């Protein structure tokens, strides 16, 4: 069997809808993308429903699927985030994904992301981590990328069967949610009560913290509350590279993506210059990708800026992010090693006007010397729908790449 390599470039939240500010075009249609279009014109195209048509997925679930994982093994967002920042996790812990947020005196959420706080949140974390709660439970808090963070509740008889405190989008004018149990167990009831205790106590500490007092004096939003969601317990997932028989790597700056990659068995590479926005070092990501493919068979490289622009309803910024993505892809394409496939993918759609993930499919391309080319000439949500890959699931898409590489397992004799 002759084995080949592959690079998959993932633009988070890439899919969109026609936008009136862009004369009825999607950001991907509006953007200048000569390199993405070249791959489409010389490759095979299609549309992917990560899970199923009309079913929105989170960044965590979308990447779990793209990394070859089984959606049924989804461990919850909290454990994924904890893995992404190398946080110590123990059996029995309840782990939650968090946002540093801003609320007013009535508990109304002013901003779920505290103005996308970019300064280090370590000061804030030190003030609340290790907090002792009732019933011999301790709360451990650690910041991740920008406004994101992870909370671990550690103690006896805890359950992840609890609701979110995050009201999510649209959040303006909504109070944060009291956490409740989702089953009738005493452990779930106890956990919900303890998490509400932590949220109340941490708010008092954060609201009076010197860092937040400085932010208020500077006219910035105070990161004075912790919004929680995605409770889960840690469990080990099957390694995709081990199962398929290759070496794999993921290059990203976003902790969710890094966490999913680690859980599914991929080595990870990151850098402090990788942010979640347009200031990320796209050129460095290209260089690291080309270096990583020398030692690996499959390399994923991820950007986040496209998704953030969608969540913030910034169609022109999303166009700019796509054009940065195009230049990164071009830098890789110019030096693409021989016998290496190059694929374009996304984990979900984040239409600007919706400001949230939707269940619309995303465009994909697979490029390589022996690919059956179709007649698609441009990379966008409309053109790729005419491609020969047709409309397939995320699992089918990544399995197709495995097959081209020579790592699919034959069924039958």
C-alpha positions as CSV (number, residue, x, y, z in Angstrom):
1,X,0.0,0.0,0.0
2,X,1.3,3.5,-0.9
3,X,0.6,6.0,1.8
4,X,0.3,9.8,1.3
5,X,0.1,12.8,3.6
6,X,-2.6,15.4,4.0
7,X,-3.0,19.0,5.4
8,X,-6.5,20.2,6.4
9,X,-7.0,23.9,6.9
10,X,-10.0,24.7,9.1
11,X,-11.7,28.1,9.1
12,X,-13.9,28.1,12.2
13,X,-17.5,29.3,11.6
14,X,-16.8,29.9,8.0
15,X,-20.3,29.3,6.6
16,X,-22.7,32.3,6.3
17,X,-25.8,33.6,4.6
18,X,-26.3,36.3,2.0
19,X,-25.7,39.6,3.8
20,X,-27.4,42.9,2.8
21,X,-24.3,44.9,3.8
22,X,-22.4,42.8,1.2
23,X,-24.9,43.3,-1.6
24,X,-26.5,40.0,-1.0
25,X,-23.3,38.0,-1.0
26,X,-21.9,35.8,1.8
27,X,-18.6,36.9,3.3
28,X,-16.9,34.0,1.5
29,X,-18.4,35.1,-1.8
30,X,-17.4,38.7,-1.2
31,X,-13.8,38.0,-0.2
32,X,-10.9,37.9,-2.6
33,X,-9.7,34.3,-2.3
34,X,-7.4,33.4,-5.2
35,X,-5.8,30.5,-3.3
36,X,-9.0,29.0,-2.0
37,X,-10.4,29.3,-5.5
38,X,-7.4,27.6,-7.0
39,X,-7.8,24.6,-4.7
40,X,-11.5,24.4,-5.6
41,X,-10.8,24.7,-9.4
42,X,-8.2,21.9,-9.3
43,X,-9.8,19.7,-6.6
44,X,-13.1,18.0,-5.7
45,X,-15.7,20.0,-3.8
46,X,-18.8,19.5,-1.8
47,X,-20.8,20.6,1.3
48,X,-20.6,19.1,4.7
49,X,-23.2,18.8,7.5
50,X,-20.9,18.1,10.4
51,X,-23.6,16.0,12.2
52,X,-26.7,16.1,10.1
53,X,-28.7,18.6,8.0
54,X,-30.2,21.4,10.0
55,X,-28.4,20.4,13.2
56,X,-26.1,23.1,14.6
57,X,-22.9,21.9,16.4
58,X,-20.5,23.7,18.7
59,X,-16.8,24.2,17.9
60,X,-16.1,21.2,20.2
61,X,-18.4,18.8,18.5
62,X,-17.5,20.0,15.0
63,X,-13.8,19.4,15.6
64,X,-14.4,16.1,17.4
65,X,-16.0,14.9,14.2
66,X,-13.3,16.5,11.9
67,X,-10.6,14.8,14.0
68,X,-12.2,11.4,13.4
69,X,-13.9,11.0,16.7
70,X,-17.3,9.5,17.4
71,X,-20.0,12.1,18.2
72,X,-21.5,9.6,20.7
73,X,-18.3,9.9,22.7
74,X,-18.7,13.6,23.3
75,X,-17.4,14.3,26.8
76,X,-18.8,17.8,27.4
77,X,-17.3,21.2,26.7
78,X,-15.8,21.5,30.2
79,X,-13.5,18.5,30.0
80,X,-12.4,19.5,26.5
81,X,-11.4,23.0,27.7
82,X,-9.6,21.6,30.7
83,X,-7.6,19.3,28.4
84,X,-6.8,22.2,26.1
85,X,-5.1,24.2,28.9
86,X,-3.4,21.2,30.6
87,X,-5.5,21.6,33.7
88,X,-5.2,18.9,36.4
89,X,-8.3,16.8,36.2
90,X,-9.3,14.0,38.6
91,X,-11.9,11.3,38.5
92,X,-15.2,12.6,39.9
93,X,-14.5,16.2,39.0
94,X,-17.3,18.3,37.4
95,X,-15.7,20.5,34.8
96,X,-17.3,23.5,33.2
97,X,-16.5,25.8,30.4
98,X,-16.7,29.5,31.5
99,X,-16.8,33.0,30.1
100,X,-15.5,36.0,32.1
101,X,-18.5,38.3,31.7
102,X,-20.0,41.6,32.8
103,X,-23.3,41.8,34.7
104,X,-25.0,44.8,36.3
105,X,-26.3,45.1,39.9
106,X,-29.5,43.3,39.0
107,X,-27.6,40.3,37.5
108,X,-28.4,41.3,33.9
109,X,-25.7,40.2,31.5
110,X,-24.2,43.3,29.8
111,X,-21.6,41.4,27.8
112,X,-21.0,37.6,27.8
113,X,-17.3,38.2,27.0
114,X,-16.5,41.3,29.2
115,X,-15.6,43.3,26.1
116,X,-13.6,40.3,24.8
117,X,-11.1,41.0,27.6
118,X,-7.6,40.6,26.1
119,X,-5.4,41.4,29.1
120,X,-4.2,38.5,31.3
121,X,-6.9,37.2,33.5
122,X,-4.5,35.5,35.8
123,X,-4.9,38.2,38.5
124,X,-8.7,37.6,38.6
125,X,-8.2,33.8,38.6
126,X,-5.9,33.9,41.6
127,X,-8.6,35.7,43.6
128,X,-11.1,33.0,43.2
129,X,-9.4,29.7,42.5
130,X,-9.2,27.3,45.5
131,X,-12.4,28.7,46.9
132,X,-13.8,26.4,49.6
133,X,-17.5,25.7,49.2
134,X,-20.0,23.8,51.4
135,X,-19.9,20.1,51.8
136,X,-16.1,19.8,51.4
137,X,-16.1,20.9,47.8
138,X,-13.4,23.1,46.3
139,X,-13.6,25.3,43.2
140,X,-10.6,25.6,40.9
141,X,-10.6,28.3,38.2
142,X,-8.1,28.9,35.4
143,X,-8.3,31.3,32.5
144,X,-7.8,30.2,28.9
145,X,-7.9,32.3,25.7
146,X,-9.1,35.9,26.2
147,X,-12.5,35.7,28.0
148,X,-12.6,31.9,28.2
149,X,-11.9,29.9,31.3
150,X,-12.4,26.6,33.0
151,X,-13.9,25.8,36.4
152,X,-13.5,22.5,38.2
153,X,-15.7,21.5,41.2
154,X,-13.9,18.8,43.2
155,X,-15.4,16.9,46.1
156,X,-17.6,14.0,47.1
157,X,-20.8,13.0,45.3
158,X,-20.9,15.5,42.5
159,X,-22.8,15.3,39.2
160,X,-22.5,16.9,35.8
161,X,-26.3,16.7,35.3
162,X,-26.8,20.5,35.7
163,X,-27.9,23.4,33.6
164,X,-25.9,26.3,32.3
165,X,-25.8,29.7,33.9
166,X,-25.0,31.3,30.6
167,X,-28.1,32.8,28.8
168,X,-26.2,32.7,25.5
169,X,-27.1,34.8,22.5
170,X,-29.1,37.1,22.3
171,X,-28.2,38.0,25.9
172,X,-28.9,41.7,26.2
173,X,-31.4,42.4,29.0
174,X,-31.3,38.9,30.3
175,X,-30.3,37.9,33.8
176,X,-27.8,35.1,34.2
177,X,-29.5,31.8,34.8
178,X,-29.7,30.0,38.2
179,X,-28.2,26.6,37.8
180,X,-30.6,23.7,38.4
181,X,-30.3,19.9,38.3
182,X,-31.4,18.1,35.1
183,X,-32.3,14.9,37.0
184,X,-33.7,14.1,40.4
185,X,-30.5,12.7,41.9
186,X,-29.3,14.2,45.2
187,X,-25.8,14.6,43.7
188,X,-27.1,16.8,40.9
189,X,-29.2,18.9,43.3
190,X,-26.1,19.3,45.5
191,X,-23.9,20.3,42.6
192,X,-26.3,22.9,41.3
193,X,-26.5,24.5,44.7
194,X,-22.7,24.6,45.1
195,X,-22.2,26.1,41.7
196,X,-24.7,28.8,42.5
197,X,-22.8,29.4,45.7
198,X,-19.5,29.8,43.8
199,X,-21.1,32.2,41.2
200,X,-22.4,34.5,44.0
201,X,-19.2,34.5,46.0
202,X,-16.9,35.0,43.0
203,X,-19.0,37.9,41.8
204,X,-18.5,39.8,45.0
205,X,-14.8,39.2,44.9
206,X,-14.4,40.0,41.1
207,X,-16.6,43.1,41.2
208,X,-14.3,44.7,43.9
209,X,-11.0,43.4,42.4
210,X,-8.4,46.1,41.7
211,X,-8.0,45.0,38.1
212,X,-11.8,45.5,37.5
213,X,-11.7,48.8,39.3
214,X,-9.0,49.9,36.9
215,X,-11.0,48.7,33.9
216,X,-14.0,50.7,35.1
217,X,-11.9,53.8,35.5
218,X,-10.6,53.3,31.9
219,X,-14.2,53.0,30.6
220,X,-13.9,49.3,30.0
221,X,-16.3,46.6,31.0
222,X,-15.5,44.8,34.3
223,X,-15.0,41.1,34.1
224,X,-17.1,40.6,37.2
225,X,-19.0,37.4,36.7
226,X,-18.4,33.8,35.6
227,X,-20.9,32.3,33.1
228,X,-20.8,28.6,33.0
229,X,-21.9,25.9,30.5
230,X,-21.0,22.5,29.2
231,X,-20.6,20.6,32.4
232,X,-19.0,17.2,32.0
233,X,-16.8,14.5,33.5
234,X,-13.4,13.6,32.0
235,X,-13.2,10.4,30.0
236,X,-10.5,9.1,27.7
237,X,-11.3,8.9,24.0
238,X,-10.0,6.6,21.3
239,X,-7.0,7.9,19.5
240,X,-7.7,8.5,15.8
241,X,-4.1,8.3,14.7
242,X,-3.6,5.0,16.5
243,X,-6.9,3.6,15.2
244,X,-6.0,4.6,11.6
245,X,-2.3,3.9,11.8
246,X,-0.7,7.3,11.1
247,X,1.0,10.2,12.9
248,X,-1.1,13.3,13.4
249,X,-0.7,16.9,14.6
250,X,-2.9,20.0,15.1
251,X,-1.7,23.6,15.0
252,X,-4.0,26.0,16.7
253,X,-4.3,28.8,19.3
254,X,-7.8,28.2,20.5
255,X,-8.0,26.0,23.6
256,X,-11.2,24.2,22.6
257,X,-9.6,23.0,19.4
258,X,-6.4,22.0,21.2
259,X,-8.4,20.1,23.8
260,X,-10.3,18.1,21.2
261,X,-7.1,17.4,19.3
262,X,-5.4,16.0,22.4
263,X,-8.4,14.0,23.4
264,X,-8.6,12.4,20.0
265,X,-4.9,11.5,20.0
266,X,-3.2,14.2,18.0
267,X,0.0,16.0,19.0
268,X,-0.6,19.7,19.4
269,X,1.5,22.7,18.5
270,X,0.7,26.3,19.5
271,X,2.3,29.6,20.1
272,X,1.6,32.7,22.2
273,X,1.3,34.7,18.9
274,X,-1.8,32.6,18.0
275,X,-4.8,34.6,19.1
276,X,-8.5,34.1,18.3
277,X,-8.8,37.2,16.2
278,X,-7.2,39.0,13.2
279,X,-4.0,39.7,15.1
280,X,-3.1,36.0,15.0
281,X,0.1,35.2,13.2
282,X,-1.2,33.6,10.1
283,X,2.3,33.4,8.5
284,X,3.7,31.5,11.5
285,X,0.8,29.0,11.3
286,X,1.7,28.3,7.7
287,X,5.4,27.8,8.6
288,X,4.6,25.5,11.5
289,X,2.2,23.5,9.2
290,X,4.9,23.0,6.6
291,X,7.4,22.0,9.3
292,X,4.9,19.6,11.0
293,X,4.0,17.7,7.8
294,X,7.6,16.6,7.6
295,X,7.2,14.5,10.7
296,X,3.5,13.7,10.5
297,X,1.1,12.1,8.0
298,X,-2.0,14.4,8.7
299,X,-1.8,18.0,10.0
300,X,-4.7,20.2,10.9
301,X,-4.2,23.9,11.0
302,X,-7.0,26.1,12.5
303,X,-8.0,29.7,12.5
304,X,-10.7,31.3,14.8
305,X,-11.2,34.8,13.5
306,X,-13.9,33.9,11.0
307,X,-16.1,32.6,13.8
308,X,-15.6,35.6,16.1
309,X,-16.6,38.0,13.3
310,X,-19.8,36.0,12.7
311,X,-20.6,36.0,16.5
312,X,-20.1,39.8,16.6
313,X,-22.1,40.5,13.4
314,X,-19.1,42.0,11.6
315,X,-19.4,40.9,8.0
316,X,-16.6,43.1,6.7
317,X,-14.3,41.8,9.4
318,X,-15.3,38.3,8.4
319,X,-14.4,39.1,4.8
320,X,-11.0,40.3,6.1
321,X,-10.5,37.2,8.2
322,X,-11.3,35.0,5.1
323,X,-8.7,36.9,3.1
324,X,-6.1,36.4,5.8
325,X,-7.0,32.7,5.7
326,X,-6.6,32.7,2.0
327,X,-3.1,34.1,2.3
328,X,-2.2,31.5,4.9
329,X,-3.5,28.8,2.6
330,X,-1.5,30.3,-0.3
331,X,1.7,30.2,1.7
332,X,1.2,26.5,2.4
333,X,0.2,25.7,-1.2
334,X,3.3,27.4,-2.6
335,X,5.5,24.9,-0.8
336,X,3.1,21.9,-0.5
337,X,5.2,18.8,-0.4
338,X,4.9,16.2,-3.2
339,X,2.3,13.5,-2.6
340,X,0.4,15.6,-0.1
341,X,-3.3,16.3,-0.3
342,X,-4.6,19.7,0.8
343,X,-8.2,20.1,2.1
344,X,-10.3,23.0,3.2
345,X,-13.0,22.6,5.9
346,X,-15.0,24.3,8.5
347,X,-16.6,23.1,11.7
348,X,-20.0,24.9,11.4
349,X,-21.7,28.0,10.0
350,X,-21.8,31.2,12.0
351,X,-23.9,33.7,10.0
352,X,-23.2,37.3,10.9
353,X,-26.9,38.4,11.2
354,X,-27.7,35.3,13.4
355,X,-24.6,35.8,15.6
356,X,-24.7,32.1,16.5
357,X,-24.0,28.7,15.0
358,X,-26.6,27.3,12.6
359,X,-27.2,24.0,10.9
360,X,-26.4,25.0,7.4
361,X,-23.7,23.0,5.6
362,X,-20.1,24.3,5.0
363,X,-18.1,24.2,1.8
364,X,-15.2,21.7,1.6
365,X,-12.4,20.9,-1.0
366,X,-9.9,18.1,-1.4
367,X,-7.0,18.9,-3.6
368,X,-4.2,16.6,-4.9
369,X,-2.5,15.2,-8.0
370,X,-4.8,12.2,-8.4
371,X,-8.1,13.8,-7.3
372,X,-11.2,13.4,-9.6
373,X,-11.6,17.1,-10.4
374,X,-15.2,18.4,-10.8
375,X,-16.4,21.6,-12.6
376,X,-16.4,23.9,-9.6
377,X,-14.3,27.0,-10.1
378,X,-14.7,29.0,-6.8
379,X,-14.7,28.2,-3.1
380,X,-18.0,29.4,-1.6
381,X,-21.2,28.1,-0.1
382,X,-23.1,28.1,-3.5
383,X,-20.4,26.9,-5.9
384,X,-19.3,24.0,-3.8
385,X,-22.8,22.7,-3.6
386,X,-22.4,21.7,-7.3
387,X,-19.3,19.7,-6.5
388,X,-18.8,15.9,-7.0
389,X,-18.5,15.2,-3.3
390,X,-22.2,16.3,-3.1
391,X,-23.5,16.7,0.5
392,X,-21.9,14.5,3.1
393,X,-21.5,14.2,6.9
394,X,-18.3,15.4,8.7
395,X,-17.5,11.7,9.4
396,X,-17.8,10.8,5.7
397,X,-15.6,13.8,4.7
398,X,-12.7,12.9,7.0
399,X,-13.0,9.2,6.1
400,X,-12.7,10.2,2.5
401,X,-9.4,12.0,3.3
402,X,-8.2,8.9,5.2
403,X,-9.0,6.8,2.1
404,X,-7.1,9.1,-0.2
405,X,-4.1,8.9,2.2
406,X,-4.3,5.1,2.1
407,X,-5.3,4.7,5.8
408,X,-8.9,3.4,5.4
409,X,-9.7,-0.1,6.7
410,X,-11.2,-2.3,4.1
411,X,-14.6,-3.8,5.0
412,X,-15.2,-7.5,4.1
413,X,-12.7,-9.9,2.6
